[in-house]
Amino acid sequence: MYEGGAGSLYFFPTDKVTDEQARRWLREGPPQKRLWVISCLLRYAQWNDIWSYVSREEVRECFGELDLPPNLRTAWARMLKIEAPVG
């Protein structure tokens, strides 16, 4: 789950974030920080690590606001059975 030094999580490629920080932001952080953590999880984390932090329902609830590239958004929408808007 961890990469290298100082207990930083591997799925935050640009910031040093600890397990405790990530879990706190998911629980009680500002909405933008929570969305950022979930976006990083879906972009960079391994399958089992994702679901140790968030539930599928939590991801579905904020899916439209996540920062994901179009191809990844489409793939996640399919996996989570989320209807993609047409247009």
C-alpha positions in Angstrom: 0.0 0.0 0.0 2.8 2.4 0.8 5.5 3.7 -1.5 9.0 4.5 -0.3 9.6 6.9 2.5 7.8 8.6 5.3 4.6 6.5 5.0 3.4 8.3 1.9 0.6 6.6 0.0 1.6 5.6 -3.6 -1.6 6.8 -5.2 -0.9 10.4 -4.6 1.8 11.0 -7.2 2.3 14.8 -6.6 1.8 15.1 -2.8 3.0 13.2 0.3 -0.2 12.0 1.9 -0.3 9.5 4.8 -3.0 6.9 5.4 -4.3 8.9 8.4 -4.5 12.1 6.3 -6.4 10.4 3.5 -8.9 8.8 5.8 -9.5 12.0 7.7 -10.1 14.0 4.5 -12.5 11.3 3.3 -14.4 11.4 6.7 -14.4 15.1 7.5 -12.4 17.1 5.0 -13.7 19.9 2.9 -15.6 18.6 -0.1 -12.9 19.5 -2.7 -10.3 17.6 -0.7 -12.5 14.6 -0.4 -13.1 14.6 -4.2 -9.4 14.9 -4.8 -8.7 11.9 -2.6 -11.3 9.8 -4.4 -10.1 11.0 -7.8 -6.5 9.9 -6.9 -7.8 6.5 -5.7 -9.7 5.8 -8.9 -6.8 7.1 -11.1 -3.8 5.5 -9.4 -4.7 2.9 -6.7 -4.8 -0.8 -7.0 -8.3 -2.3 -6.9 -8.3 -3.6 -3.3 -6.7 -0.4 -2.0 -9.5 1.7 -3.5 -12.2 -0.2 -1.6 -10.4 -0.1 1.6 -10.9 3.7 1.6 -14.3 4.2 0.0 -17.4 2.2 -0.9 -18.8 1.9 -4.3 -21.8 3.9 -3.1 -19.6 6.7 -2.0 -18.0 6.8 -5.4 -21.4 6.8 -7.2 -22.6 9.7 -5.0 -19.9 12.1 -6.1 -18.9 10.5 -9.5 -20.0 13.5 -11.6 -17.6 15.8 -9.6 -14.5 13.6 -9.8 -11.5 14.7 -11.8 -11.0 11.8 -14.2 -9.9 11.7 -17.8 -12.7 10.8 -20.2 -11.5 7.3 -21.0 -11.2 6.5 -17.3 -14.5 8.1 -16.4 -16.2 5.9 -19.1 -14.5 2.8 -17.7 -15.5 3.5 -14.1 -19.0 4.4 -15.1 -19.3 1.0 -16.8 -17.9 -0.8 -13.8 -20.1 1.1 -11.3 -23.1 0.9 -13.6 -23.5 4.6 -13.7 -25.4 6.1 -16.6 -23.2 8.5 -18.5 -24.9 11.7 -19.7 -25.4 11.8 -23.5 -24.1 14.8 -25.3 
